Amino acid sequence: MRGGARPGSGRLKGSTLPEDQRRHRYMLRLRQHVIDWLRKHPESSGRLVERALIMTYDIKEPKEGR
């Protein structure tokens, strides 16, 4: 047997994280010097921006049960 899908092969479907903890794509426009700075760092741009927003605006995670 060559090629094709086999039982148990491939990437698992879905995520194990609850919906409220998943990260979602959000497009935004930034000036070129900010993009250049983000690209110089090994950490993902999304995580850098997320951390900066949380620290700057003191954003708290929503309480459970809402």
PDB file with SEQRES, HELIX, SHEET and CRYST1 records, atoms N, CA, C and O in Angstrom:
SEQRES   1 A   66  MET ARG GLY GLY ALA ARG PRO GLY SER GLY ARG LEU LYS          
SEQRES   2 A   66  GLY SER THR LEU PRO GLU ASP GLN ARG ARG HIS ARG TYR          
SEQRES   3 A   66  MET LEU ARG LEU ARG GLN HIS VAL ILE ASP TRP LEU ARG          
SEQRES   4 A   66  LYS HIS PRO GLU SER SER GLY ARG LEU VAL GLU ARG ALA          
SEQRES   5 A   66  LEU ILE MET THR TYR ASP ILE LYS GLU PRO LYS GLU GLY          
SEQRES   6 A   66  ARG                                                          
HELIX    1 AA1 GLU A   19  GLN A   21  5                                   3    
HELIX    2 AA2 GLN A   32  LYS A   40  1                                   9    
HELIX    3 AA3 SER A   45  TYR A   57  1                                  13    
CRYST1    1.000    1.000    1.000  90.00  90.00  90.00 P 1           1          
ATOM      1  N   MET A   1       0.855  -1.175   0.000  1.00  0.00           N  
ATOM      2  CA  MET A   1       0.000   0.000   0.000  1.00  0.00           C  
ATOM      3  C   MET A   1       0.897   1.232   0.000  1.00  0.00           C  
ATOM      4  O   MET A   1       1.762   1.371   0.865  1.00  0.00           O  
ATOM      5  N   ARG A   2       0.698   2.115  -0.954  1.00  0.00           N  
ATOM      6  CA  ARG A   2       1.521   3.317  -1.053  1.00  0.00           C  
ATOM      7  C   ARG A   2       0.638   4.554  -1.075  1.00  0.00           C  
ATOM      8  O   ARG A   2      -0.386   4.590  -1.758  1.00  0.00           O  
ATOM      9  N   GLY A   3       1.055   5.592  -0.302  1.00  0.00           N  
ATOM     10  CA  GLY A   3       0.357   6.876  -0.331  1.00  0.00           C  
ATOM     11  C   GLY A   3      -1.049   6.812   0.233  1.00  0.00           C  
ATOM     12  O   GLY A   3      -1.527   5.766   0.672  1.00  0.00           O  
ATOM     13  N   GLY A   4      -1.678   7.945   0.208  1.00  0.00           N  
ATOM     14  CA  GLY A   4      -3.061   8.024   0.672  1.00  0.00           C  
ATOM     15  C   GLY A   4      -3.167   8.077   2.190  1.00  0.00           C  
ATOM     16  O   GLY A   4      -2.185   7.884   2.906  1.00  0.00           O  
ATOM     17  N   ALA A   5      -4.358   8.339   2.654  1.00  0.00           N  
ATOM     18  CA  ALA A   5      -4.610   8.454   4.089  1.00  0.00           C  
ATOM     19  C   ALA A   5      -4.645   7.072   4.730  1.00  0.00           C  
ATOM     20  O   ALA A   5      -5.198   6.123   4.176  1.00  0.00           O  
ATOM     21  N   ARG A   6      -4.048   6.987   5.892  1.00  0.00           N  
ATOM     22  CA  ARG A   6      -4.068   5.741   6.655  1.00  0.00           C  
ATOM     23  C   ARG A   6      -4.626   6.041   8.036  1.00  0.00           C  
ATOM     24  O   ARG A   6      -4.440   7.148   8.543  1.00  0.00           O  
ATOM     25  N   PRO A   7      -5.290   5.103   8.644  1.00  0.00           N  
ATOM     26  CA  PRO A   7      -5.853   5.335   9.986  1.00  0.00           C  
ATOM     27  C   PRO A   7      -4.761   5.731  10.977  1.00  0.00           C  
ATOM     28  O   PRO A   7      -3.706   5.099  11.039  1.00  0.00           O  
ATOM     29  N   GLY A   8      -5.028   6.785  11.750  1.00  0.00           N  
ATOM     30  CA  GLY A   8      -4.090   7.224  12.774  1.00  0.00           C  
ATOM     31  C   GLY A   8      -3.018   8.164  12.279  1.00  0.00           C  
ATOM     32  O   GLY A   8      -2.202   8.618  13.080  1.00  0.00           O  
ATOM     33  N   SER A   9      -2.979   8.478  10.993  1.00  0.00           N  
ATOM     34  CA  SER A   9      -1.946   9.370  10.484  1.00  0.00           C  
ATOM     35  C   SER A   9      -2.482  10.791  10.359  1.00  0.00           C  
ATOM     36  O   SER A   9      -3.692  11.011  10.325  1.00  0.00           O  
ATOM     37  N   GLY A  10      -1.583  11.731  10.293  1.00  0.00           N  
ATOM     38  CA  GLY A  10      -1.962  13.120  10.068  1.00  0.00           C  
ATOM     39  C   GLY A  10      -2.178  13.897  11.350  1.00  0.00           C  
ATOM     40  O   GLY A  10      -2.072  13.360  12.453  1.00  0.00           O  
ATOM     41  N   ARG A  11      -2.479  15.156  11.183  1.00  0.00           N  
ATOM     42  CA  ARG A  11      -2.681  16.077  12.284  1.00  0.00           C  
ATOM     43  C   ARG A  11      -4.031  15.822  12.939  1.00  0.00           C  
ATOM     44  O   ARG A  11      -5.007  15.504  12.259  1.00  0.00           O  
ATOM     45  N   LEU A  12      -4.086  15.960  14.256  1.00  0.00           N  
ATOM     46  CA  LEU A  12      -5.351  15.803  14.978  1.00  0.00           C  
ATOM     47  C   LEU A  12      -6.298  16.938  14.627  1.00  0.00           C  
ATOM     48  O   LEU A  12      -5.859  18.057  14.361  1.00  0.00           O  
ATOM     49  N   LYS A  13      -7.562  16.663  14.627  1.00  0.00           N  
ATOM     50  CA  LYS A  13      -8.576  17.664  14.303  1.00  0.00           C  
ATOM     51  C   LYS A  13      -8.920  18.483  15.539  1.00  0.00           C  
ATOM     52  O   LYS A  13      -9.052  17.945  16.638  1.00  0.00           O  
ATOM     53  N   GLY A  14      -9.062  19.784  15.346  1.00  0.00           N  
ATOM     54  CA  GLY A  14      -9.517  20.647  16.424  1.00  0.00           C  
ATOM     55  C   GLY A  14      -8.447  20.998  17.430  1.00  0.00           C  
ATOM     56  O   GLY A  14      -7.287  20.616  17.275  1.00  0.00           O  
ATOM     57  N   SER A  15      -8.831  21.717  18.449  1.00  0.00           N  
ATOM     58  CA  SER A  15      -7.929  22.182  19.494  1.00  0.00           C  
ATOM     59  C   SER A  15      -8.388  21.636  20.838  1.00  0.00           C  
ATOM     60  O   SER A  15      -9.569  21.357  21.043  1.00  0.00           O  
ATOM     61  N   THR A  16      -7.434  21.491  21.743  1.00  0.00           N  
ATOM     62  CA  THR A  16      -7.786  21.021  23.075  1.00  0.00           C  
ATOM     63  C   THR A  16      -8.113  22.176  24.015  1.00  0.00           C  
ATOM     64  O   THR A  16      -8.604  21.951  25.122  1.00  0.00           O  
ATOM     65  N   LEU A  17      -7.845  23.415  23.587  1.00  0.00           N  
ATOM     66  CA  LEU A  17      -8.141  24.580  24.421  1.00  0.00           C  
ATOM     67  C   LEU A  17      -9.612  24.960  24.327  1.00  0.00           C  
ATOM     68  O   LEU A  17     -10.218  24.821  23.264  1.00  0.00           O  
ATOM     69  N   PRO A  18     -10.194  25.439  25.427  1.00  0.00           N  
ATOM     70  CA  PRO A  18     -11.570  25.948  25.360  1.00  0.00           C  
ATOM     71  C   PRO A  18     -11.625  27.180  24.450  1.00  0.00           C  
ATOM     72  O   PRO A  18     -10.618  27.866  24.278  1.00  0.00           O  
ATOM     73  N   GLU A  19     -12.764  27.456  23.884  1.00  0.00           N  
ATOM     74  CA  GLU A  19     -12.931  28.552  22.932  1.00  0.00           C  
ATOM     75  C   GLU A  19     -12.475  29.892  23.494  1.00  0.00           C  
ATOM     76  O   GLU A  19     -11.873  30.681  22.766  1.00  0.00           O  
ATOM     77  N   ASP A  20     -12.742  30.173  24.766  1.00  0.00           N  
ATOM     78  CA  ASP A  20     -12.389  31.479  25.341  1.00  0.00           C  
ATOM     79  C   ASP A  20     -10.887  31.638  25.577  1.00  0.00           C  
ATOM     80  O   ASP A  20     -10.439  32.749  25.859  1.00  0.00           O  
ATOM     81  N   GLN A  21     -10.101  30.579  25.473  1.00  0.00           N  
ATOM     82  CA  GLN A  21      -8.657  30.672  25.673  1.00  0.00           C  
ATOM     83  C   GLN A  21      -7.870  30.603  24.369  1.00  0.00           C  
ATOM     84  O   GLN A  21      -6.652  30.779  24.372  1.00  0.00           O  
ATOM     85  N   ARG A  22      -8.549  30.350  23.263  1.00  0.00           N  
ATOM     86  CA  ARG A  22      -7.870  30.276  21.966  1.00  0.00           C  
ATOM     87  C   ARG A  22      -7.503  31.660  21.480  1.00  0.00           C  
ATOM     88  O   ARG A  22      -8.175  32.641  21.796  1.00  0.00           O  
ATOM     89  N   ARG A  23      -6.429  31.734  20.709  1.00  0.00           N  
ATOM     90  CA  ARG A  23      -6.022  32.990  20.093  1.00  0.00           C  
ATOM     91  C   ARG A  23      -6.655  33.065  18.709  1.00  0.00           C  
ATOM     92  O   ARG A  23      -6.708  32.065  17.994  1.00  0.00           O  
ATOM     93  N   HIS A  24      -7.130  34.239  18.332  1.00  0.00           N  
ATOM     94  CA  HIS A  24      -7.801  34.434  17.049  1.00  0.00           C  
ATOM     95  C   HIS A  24      -7.041  35.462  16.226  1.00  0.00           C  
ATOM     96  O   HIS A  24      -6.381  36.349  16.768  1.00  0.00           O  
ATOM     97  N   ARG A  25      -7.144  35.330  14.926  1.00  0.00           N  
ATOM     98  CA  ARG A  25      -6.468  36.233  13.997  1.00  0.00           C  
ATOM     99  C   ARG A  25      -7.181  37.586  13.987  1.00  0.00           C  
ATOM    100  O   ARG A  25      -8.410  37.652  13.974  1.00  0.00           O  
ATOM    101  N   TYR A  26      -6.385  38.670  13.993  1.00  0.00           N  
ATOM    102  CA  TYR A  26      -6.919  40.022  13.934  1.00  0.00           C  
ATOM    103  C   TYR A  26      -5.932  40.868  13.140  1.00  0.00           C  
ATOM    104  O   TYR A  26      -4.784  41.040  13.548  1.00  0.00           O  
ATOM    105  N   MET A  27      -6.374  41.385  12.026  1.00  0.00           N  
ATOM    106  CA  MET A  27      -5.483  42.159  11.152  1.00  0.00           C  
ATOM    107  C   MET A  27      -5.487  43.620  11.577  1.00  0.00           C  
ATOM    108  O   MET A  27      -6.528  44.166  11.941  1.00  0.00           O  
ATOM    109  N   LEU A  28      -4.306  44.254  11.530  1.00  0.00           N  
ATOM    110  CA  LEU A  28      -4.210  45.662  11.832  1.00  0.00           C  
ATOM    111  C   LEU A  28      -3.087  46.278  11.025  1.00  0.00           C  
ATOM    112  O   LEU A  28      -2.232  45.570  10.491  1.00  0.00           O  
ATOM    113  N   ARG A  29      -3.090  47.579  10.939  1.00  0.00           N  
ATOM    114  CA  ARG A  29      -2.070  48.300  10.192  1.00  0.00           C  
ATOM    115  C   ARG A  29      -1.096  48.936  11.169  1.00  0.00           C  
ATOM    116  O   ARG A  29      -1.502  49.547  12.158  1.00  0.00           O  
ATOM    117  N   LEU A  30       0.187  48.786  10.886  1.00  0.00           N  
ATOM    118  CA  LEU A  30       1.235  49.362  11.713  1.00  0.00           C  
ATOM    119  C   LEU A  30       2.211  50.115  10.829  1.00  0.00           C  
ATOM    120  O   LEU A  30       2.339  49.818   9.641  1.00  0.00           O  
ATOM    121  N   ARG A  31       2.896  51.085  11.404  1.00  0.00           N  
ATOM    122  CA  ARG A  31       3.918  51.804  10.656  1.00  0.00           C  
ATOM    123  C   ARG A  31       5.110  50.890  10.420  1.00  0.00           C  
ATOM    124  O   ARG A  31       5.344  49.948  11.177  1.00  0.00           O  
ATOM    125  N   GLN A  32       5.864  51.178   9.358  1.00  0.00           N  
ATOM    126  CA  GLN A  32       6.945  50.301   8.935  1.00  0.00           C  
ATOM    127  C   GLN A  32       8.009  50.121  10.011  1.00  0.00           C  
ATOM    128  O   GLN A  32       8.536  49.018  10.159  1.00  0.00           O  
ATOM    129  N   HIS A  33       8.345  51.167  10.767  1.00  0.00           N  
ATOM    130  CA  HIS A  33       9.390  51.030  11.785  1.00  0.00           C  
ATOM    131  C   HIS A  33       8.951  50.099  12.924  1.00  0.00           C  
ATOM    132  O   HIS A  33       9.788  49.438  13.539  1.00  0.00           O  
ATOM    133  N   VAL A  34       7.647  50.046  13.204  1.00  0.00           N  
ATOM    134  CA  VAL A  34       7.131  49.132  14.222  1.00  0.00           C  
ATOM    135  C   VAL A  34       7.210  47.700  13.696  1.00  0.00           C  
ATOM    136  O   VAL A  34       7.594  46.791  14.433  1.00  0.00           O  
ATOM    137  N   ILE A  35       6.856  47.492  12.443  1.00  0.00           N  
ATOM    138  CA  ILE A  35       6.938  46.164  11.828  1.00  0.00           C  
ATOM    139  C   ILE A  35       8.389  45.682  11.816  1.00  0.00           C  
ATOM    140  O   ILE A  35       8.662  44.520  12.117  1.00  0.00           O  
ATOM    141  N   ASP A  36       9.315  46.571  11.470  1.00  0.00           N  
ATOM    142  CA  ASP A  36      10.746  46.209  11.462  1.00  0.00           C  
ATOM    143  C   ASP A  36      11.197  45.795  12.850  1.00  0.00           C  
ATOM    144  O   ASP A  36      11.943  44.826  12.992  1.00  0.00           O  
ATOM    145  N   TRP A  37      10.757  46.513  13.879  1.00  0.00           N  
ATOM    146  CA  TRP A  37      11.132  46.183  15.262  1.00  0.00           C  
ATOM    147  C   TRP A  37      10.569  44.825  15.660  1.00  0.00           C  
ATOM    148  O   TRP A  37      11.269  44.022  16.278  1.00  0.00           O  
ATOM    149  N   LEU A  38       9.315  44.561  15.314  1.00  0.00           N  
ATOM    150  CA  LEU A  38       8.688  43.277  15.642  1.00  0.00           C  
ATOM    151  C   LEU A  38       9.409  42.113  14.966  1.00  0.00           C  
ATOM    152  O   LEU A  38       9.577  41.052  15.568  1.00  0.00           O  
ATOM    153  N   ARG A  39       9.833  42.306  13.727  1.00  0.00           N  
ATOM    154  CA  ARG A  39      10.493  41.236  12.973  1.00  0.00           C  
ATOM    155  C   ARG A  39      11.887  40.920  13.506  1.00  0.00           C  
ATOM    156  O   ARG A  39      12.400  39.828  13.261  1.00  0.00           O  
ATOM    157  N   LYS A  40      12.510  41.846  14.224  1.00  0.00           N  
ATOM    158  CA  LYS A  40      13.848  41.613  14.784  1.00  0.00           C  
ATOM    159  C   LYS A  40      13.820  40.666  15.975  1.00  0.00           C  
ATOM    160  O   LYS A  40      14.855  40.104  16.334  1.00  0.00           O  
ATOM    161  N   HIS A  41      12.677  40.480  16.584  1.00  0.00           N  
ATOM    162  CA  HIS A  41      12.566  39.679  17.794  1.00  0.00           C  
ATOM    163  C   HIS A  41      12.159  38.240  17.478  1.00  0.00           C  
ATOM    164  O   HIS A  41      11.341  38.005  16.587  1.00  0.00           O  
ATOM    165  N   PRO A  42      12.729  37.276  18.207  1.00  0.00           N  
ATOM    166  CA  PRO A  42      12.400  35.871  17.943  1.00  0.00           C  
ATOM    167  C   PRO A  42      10.987  35.484  18.389  1.00  0.00           C  
ATOM    168  O   PRO A  42      10.405  34.540  17.853  1.00  0.00           O  
ATOM    169  N   GLU A  43      10.439  36.200  19.355  1.00  0.00           N  
ATOM    170  CA  GLU A  43       9.081  35.908  19.831  1.00  0.00           C  
ATOM    171  C   GLU A  43       8.076  36.337  18.766  1.00  0.00           C  
ATOM    172  O   GLU A  43       8.338  37.265  18.001  1.00  0.00           O  
ATOM    173  N   SER A  44       6.928  35.664  18.717  1.00  0.00           N  
ATOM    174  CA  SER A  44       5.934  35.991  17.688  1.00  0.00           C  
ATOM    175  C   SER A  44       5.415  37.419  17.877  1.00  0.00           C  
ATOM    176  O   SER A  44       5.283  37.911  18.997  1.00  0.00           O  
ATOM    177  N   SER A  45       5.127  38.062  16.753  1.00  0.00           N  
ATOM    178  CA  SER A  45       4.625  39.439  16.783  1.00  0.00           C  
ATOM    179  C   SER A  45       3.316  39.535  17.554  1.00  0.00           C  
ATOM    180  O   SER A  45       3.096  40.488  18.302  1.00  0.00           O  
ATOM    181  N   GLY A  46       2.456  38.553  17.372  1.00  0.00           N  
ATOM    182  CA  GLY A  46       1.167  38.562  18.059  1.00  0.00           C  
ATOM    183  C   GLY A  46       1.318  38.535  19.563  1.00  0.00           C  
ATOM    184  O   GLY A  46       0.611  39.244  20.278  1.00  0.00           O  
ATOM    185  N   ARG A  47       2.252  37.707  20.051  1.00  0.00           N  
ATOM    186  CA  ARG A  47       2.469  37.634  21.501  1.00  0.00           C  
ATOM    187  C   ARG A  47       3.080  38.923  22.038  1.00  0.00           C  
ATOM    188  O   ARG A  47       2.736  39.353  23.139  1.00  0.00           O  
ATOM    189  N   LEU A  48       3.985  39.551  21.277  1.00  0.00           N  
ATOM    190  CA  LEU A  48       4.567  40.828  21.705  1.00  0.00           C  
ATOM    191  C   LEU A  48       3.497  41.916  21.796  1.00  0.00           C  
ATOM    192  O   LEU A  48       3.437  42.656  22.778  1.00  0.00           O  
ATOM    193  N   VAL A  49       2.656  42.007  20.769  1.00  0.00           N  
ATOM    194  CA  VAL A  49       1.594  43.021  20.763  1.00  0.00           C  
ATOM    195  C   VAL A  49       0.593  42.747  21.877  1.00  0.00           C  
ATOM    196  O   VAL A  49       0.159  43.665  22.573  1.00  0.00           O  
ATOM    197  N   GLU A  50       0.230  41.475  22.041  1.00  0.00           N  
ATOM    198  CA  GLU A  50      -0.723  41.109  23.091  1.00  0.00           C  
ATOM    199  C   GLU A  50      -0.188  41.498  24.471  1.00  0.00           C  
ATOM    200  O   GLU A  50      -0.909  42.096  25.270  1.00  0.00           O  
ATOM    201  N   ARG A  51       1.069  41.162  24.750  1.00  0.00           N  
ATOM    202  CA  ARG A  51       1.658  41.480  26.048  1.00  0.00           C  
ATOM    203  C   ARG A  51       1.747  42.996  26.264  1.00  0.00           C  
ATOM    204  O   ARG A  51       1.490  43.481  27.365  1.00  0.00           O  
ATOM    205  N   ALA A  52       2.112  43.744  25.209  1.00  0.00           N  
ATOM    206  CA  ALA A  52       2.203  45.201  25.330  1.00  0.00           C  
ATOM    207  C   ALA A  52       0.838  45.818  25.639  1.00  0.00           C  
ATOM    208  O   ALA A  52       0.739  46.718  26.472  1.00  0.00           O  
ATOM    209  N   LEU A  53      -0.212  45.335  24.971  1.00  0.00           N  
ATOM    210  CA  LEU A  53      -1.560  45.858  25.235  1.00  0.00           C  
ATOM    211  C   LEU A  53      -2.014  45.535  26.648  1.00  0.00           C  
ATOM    212  O   LEU A  53      -2.583  46.391  27.325  1.00  0.00           O  
ATOM    213  N   ILE A  54      -1.768  44.309  27.101  1.00  0.00           N  
ATOM    214  CA  ILE A  54      -2.172  43.912  28.452  1.00  0.00           C  
ATOM    215  C   ILE A  54      -1.458  44.758  29.495  1.00  0.00           C  
ATOM    216  O   ILE A  54      -2.074  45.214  30.458  1.00  0.00           O  
ATOM    217  N   MET A  55      -0.158  44.970  29.304  1.00  0.00           N  
ATOM    218  CA  MET A  55       0.607  45.752  30.281  1.00  0.00           C  
ATOM    219  C   MET A  55       0.242  47.238  30.231  1.00  0.00           C  
ATOM    220  O   MET A  55       0.140  47.878  31.278  1.00  0.00           O  
ATOM    221  N   THR A  56       0.046  47.795  29.038  1.00  0.00           N  
ATOM    222  CA  THR A  56      -0.238  49.223  28.900  1.00  0.00           C  
ATOM    223  C   THR A  56      -1.613  49.587  29.424  1.00  0.00           C  
ATOM    224  O   THR A  56      -1.770  50.598  30.108  1.00  0.00           O  
ATOM    225  N   TYR A  57      -2.611  48.775  29.110  1.00  0.00           N  
ATOM    226  CA  TYR A  57      -3.986  49.110  29.464  1.00  0.00           C  
ATOM    227  C   TYR A  57      -4.525  48.307  30.635  1.00  0.00           C  
ATOM    228  O   TYR A  57      -5.718  48.373  30.935  1.00  0.00           O  
ATOM    229  N   ASP A  58      -3.657  47.547  31.304  1.00  0.00           N  
ATOM    230  CA  ASP A  58      -4.034  46.772  32.485  1.00  0.00           C  
ATOM    231  C   ASP A  58      -5.283  45.921  32.206  1.00  0.00           C  
ATOM    232  O   ASP A  58      -6.244  45.934  32.976  1.00  0.00           O  
ATOM    233  N   ILE A  59      -5.246  45.190  31.100  1.00  0.00           N  
ATOM    234  CA  ILE A  59      -6.374  44.358  30.686  1.00  0.00           C  
ATOM    235  C   ILE A  59      -6.387  43.091  31.537  1.00  0.00           C  
ATOM    236  O   ILE A  59      -5.372  42.405  31.668  1.00  0.00           O  
ATOM    237  N   LYS A  60      -7.547  42.793  32.109  1.00  0.00           N  
ATOM    238  CA  LYS A  60      -7.715  41.590  32.936  1.00  0.00           C  
ATOM    239  C   LYS A  60      -8.487  40.532  32.158  1.00  0.00           C  
ATOM    240  O   LYS A  60      -9.297  40.862  31.293  1.00  0.00           O  
ATOM    241  N   GLU A  61      -8.238  39.264  32.463  1.00  0.00           N  
ATOM    242  CA  GLU A  61      -9.002  38.196  31.830  1.00  0.00           C  
ATOM    243  C   GLU A  61     -10.421  38.227  32.378  1.00  0.00           C  
ATOM    244  O   GLU A  61     -10.618  38.504  33.561  1.00  0.00           O  
ATOM    245  N   PRO A  62     -11.419  37.946  31.529  1.00  0.00           N  
ATOM    246  CA  PRO A  62     -12.816  37.962  32.010  1.00  0.00           C  
ATOM    247  C   PRO A  62     -13.045  36.875  33.047  1.00  0.00           C  
ATOM    248  O   PRO A  62     -12.449  35.799  32.994  1.00  0.00           O  
ATOM    249  N   LYS A  63     -13.924  37.184  33.988  1.00  0.00           N  
ATOM    250  CA  LYS A  63     -14.258  36.206  35.029  1.00  0.00           C  
ATOM    251  C   LYS A  63     -15.127  35.108  34.405  1.00  0.00           C  
ATOM    252  O   LYS A  63     -15.872  35.353  33.457  1.00  0.00           O  
ATOM    253  N   GLU A  64     -15.016  33.906  34.952  1.00  0.00           N  
ATOM    254  CA  GLU A  64     -15.788  32.763  34.441  1.00  0.00           C  
ATOM    255  C   GLU A  64     -17.265  32.955  34.783  1.00  0.00           C  
ATOM    256  O   GLU A  64     -17.604  33.627  35.757  1.00  0.00           O  
ATOM    257  N   GLY A  65     -18.137  32.359  33.975  1.00  0.00           N  
ATOM    258  CA  GLY A  65     -19.560  32.380  34.257  1.00  0.00           C  
ATOM    259  C   GLY A  65     -20.299  33.539  33.653  1.00  0.00           C  
ATOM    260  O   GLY A  65     -21.483  33.717  33.941  1.00  0.00           O  
ATOM    261  N   ARG A  66     -19.653  34.341  32.824  1.00  0.00           N  
ATOM    262  CA  ARG A  66     -20.340  35.470  32.187  1.00  0.00           C  
ATOM    263  C   ARG A  66     -21.038  35.048  30.956  1.00  0.00           C  
ATOM    264  O   ARG A  66     -21.668  35.869  30.291  1.00  0.00           O  
TER     265      ARG A  66                                                      
END                                                                             
